[in-house]
C-alpha cells in the first residue's frame, strides 16, 4: 500500500461519503433528477443510503440480506458529470507538507465521494497540457483507476492550465468542475471560469498553498529560484519586505475570490498542512 493513500487515508474518505457531497443547482450529488419532463417508475439500480435520502425508497429486503441500507434508483434519475482538474506543474511539488501530496489526497477524496454517489467522474492531470486522465469512471469499484493515476504523477511541466482545460471535451449536461491548483500561472483566471460557466458547470476553485508560501519564515539574504522557469532573484529579507509580501499574497487571493464571485464559482483557500477531512468539509458546505 502506498504512503500517499495508506489505510488510514482510505478509512477517512470512506467515512466522508456519509455526509459530504457536491451540489449542483441545489440538488445532491448522486441521484440527480433528469430535466426531461414526465416521470418513469422503471427500476434501474441500487446505491447505499445517504442521510437526507427519501426513506420511502429504502429497500428493506436488501437490508435483511446485507444489514445495510440501500435506496432504489429509477430511470428518470441521472448521475452528474464531475470533472476534477489537478495542477501537476513543478510549482505544485513544493512545501512542507508538500502541495503535491495535499492536492492529490484532496483530488482522491473528492473523486471517491463522487464515485460513491454514482456520478460520472473524470480526473484530468494538467500542467501546460493534459498529462494524464481517467474519463467517465462510475462506481466505487473503479476507484483504483484514480489512485493509480495519482500515484504515477510526475511534476515536470510548467503551469498553463487554461489550454488543457479548454481542450478537454465537456459533457453536454450540466456538471461540476473542480480545479485544484496554486494558480501560479500568468493566465487570466477570469477567462477560465467564464469558459466553465458557459459550459453550465458548477465550479469549485480549490486554491492550495504551502505554509511557507502563506507565512514565509526567512530572515536572511537568499536566492530565490523559480521551479518552472529556473529564473533567479537575490533578495535581502527585511520585516518591511515580508509585510509587502503578505499584502501582495492577500491581494492575489482576493482577486481570485472576486473572480469566482463574479461568475458564481466557489472559492476555497487551503494550506497544505490541512487535514483532507477539513478540506472536504469546506467543499461540502458550499
N, C-alpha and C positions, 0 to 999 in steps of 0.2 A: 504493500500500500504506500502511496506517495506521501511525502511530507506536506505537500500542498493540500491534498484532500485526504487527511487522515480520518480515522474512525470517529474522533470527537467532532470534527467538522461535519461529517455526513450525518451524525446524530443530531447536530444543531439544526441543519437545514430541514431535516425530516420533521422536526418539531415546529418549524416556522410555517409549514404548509397548513397548519390547523387554523391560523388566524390571518396570515398575510395574503394579499392578492393585489394585482394591478387593478386600476379602474379605467373604464372606457365609457364615456357618455353616461356616467352614473351607474353602470352595471358592474357586477362582479366579474372576475377574470374568466373563470370557467363557466360553462353552461350559459353562454350568452344567447339571447333570442335573435333569430333571424329578422331582418327588416321586411321580409316578404309578408304580404297580408294573408290572413287565414291562420288556422291552427291545425297542425297534424297531431294525431294521437298515436302514430305508429312508433312502437318501441324501437330504440336504437342501441342503447348501451347502458352500462352502469359506471358510476365512479363513487369514490369514498365520500361520505357525508362531510360537509364543511359547515361549521357554525354559521347560521344565517340562511342555510338552505330551507326550502319548504319541507317541513317534517312529514307532510302528507305523501311525499314521494319516496319515503324510506321503504325499502323492500324488507319486510320483517322475515320473510322466508330465508333470504340471504343472510340476515343477522343470525338466524337459528343455526345455519350451517357454518358460518365463519366467525361468529361473535364479533363482527364489525358492522358498522352502519354504512349502507350503500343507498344511493338515490338513483332512481330511474331517469334516463335521458331519452328524449323523444326527437323525432326527425326535424322538428322546426327549430331545434336548438343548435347553435353553431359555435365552434371554437373561434377565438380571435387570433389573427396572426400577430406574434410578438417577435420583434427584431431587436437583438442586443448587439450593438456595435462596440467592440472593445479596442481601445487605442493600445497598440503594441509597438509604438515607436520607441527609440532609445531613451528618450527623456522619462518614460514610464518605468524604466528599470533603474530606479534610484531611490535613496532614502532609507531610513531605519525607523520603523519597519519599511521594507521595500514596497513601493507603489505597485509593482508588478504582482506581488503576492496578494495584497489587499484588493486590487481591482479584479483579479481572476477569481478570487473567492466570492466577491460580490456578484460577478457575472454568473458563476456556478450556482449560487443560491437563488438568484432571480430566475435562472433557467430551470432549476428543479421545481420551483413553485409553479412556473408556467406549465411544465410538463405534468405536474400533479393535478393541475386544473384543466387538463385536456386541451390546452391551447396549442397552436401550431407555431413551433419555435424555430427561429433561425438565429444562429450565433455567427457573427462576422468579425474576424480579427483584422484590423486595419492599421496601416501607417500611411505611406503615400500611395498605397494601393490596397487591394484585398489580399492579405497574406494567406488566409485560410478561412474556410467557413463550413458550417454544417446547416443545411437548409431544410425547412419544413419537417422538423422532427416532432413526433407526437407520442406521448406516453412515457411514464417514469422508467419503463424497462429499457429505454434508449438513452438514459442519462449518461451512460458510459461513453457515448459518442461525443458528448460535450466535454467531459473531463479529459478524454484522450486528446482533443484539440488544445485545450487549455494547458495541458502538461507539456505539449510539444512546441509551445510558442517560443519564437526567437526574437529578441528585441534588438534589431539591427537597422531598421529604416528610419527615415525622417517623418515627422508628423505633418500630414497634409490630409486631414480627414474628410474634407468636402468632396473631393473627387471620388474616393471609393464609396462614400455613402450615396452619392448621386448615381453611381454606376450600378448599384445594387438594385435589382428589379423588385419593386414593391408589389405586394398583392393588391388587387383591386379593391378589396374590402377595407373598411375602417380597421385600424390596427393600433398597436402600441409599439413605440420605438424608444429604446434606452441607449444613450451614449455614455460610456464610461471613459473618462479621459482627464488629463491635467490641463488640456486646452492650451498648451504651449505651442500654438500654431499662428501663423501670420494671416490666416484666412478670416473672413468675416463670418462670425457665428450666426449673425442675423440671416445671411443667405441660406445657411444650412437648415436652420429652424424653419424659415419661411418655406423651403422646399418640402420639408416633412409635413408641415401644416397643410400645404397644398395637397399632399397625398393622404389627407384625412387621418393623420397619426395623432394619438395621444402621446406627448413627448416628455420623457424624463431625462434631464441633464444631470448626470452624476459626476460632480467635479471633485477629483481626488488629488490631494497634495500631501506631501510628507510633513512631519512635524518640523523638520529642518527648513523647509520652504515657508512654513507658516510663521515660525519663530526662530530665525537663524541665531545660533549661539556662536558667534565669531567675534573675536576681539583683537585681531592682528592683521597684518598685511597678507593678502592671499592672491593667488592667481586662479581666476575662475575659467573653466573650460566648458564650452557648450558641447554637450554629449552628442549632438546630432551633426553640427557643422564643424566642430573642433576649433571654433574661433575662441581666442583667449582674451582676457582683460585682467589687468592687475589693479587691485584696489587696496586702499588702507581703510579698514573698518573703524568707524567712529560712532558714538551714540547718535549723532545727527544723521549719519548715513543710514543706520538701522531704522531710525524713525521715518526717514523718507521712504525706505523700502516698504515699511509697514503700510504707509499711506498708498503707495503705488499698488501693492497687492490688494488692499481693500477696494481701491477703485476698479481694479481688474475684475474682482469677484462681483462687485456691484453692477458693472457693465454687463456681465453675463446674465445676472439675475434680472436686470431691466429688459434685456432682450427676450428672455424667457417670458416675462410678464406680458410683453407686447404681443406675443404670438400664442399665449395661453399654454405655454410649456411649464413644467415643474422643474425648479432648480433645487438641487440638493448638494450641499457642500460637506465633504468628508475629509477626515485626516486618516492617513494610512495606519495609524495606531488604533483606530476604532474597531470594535468587535463587529463581525459581519452581521450578527443578530441586530445590533443597534442600527446599522446601515439599512437593513431590510425593513426594520420597524419604521424608519423615517420615510422610506419609499411608500410603504403601505398606508401611511397616514395622509398621503396626498391624493 
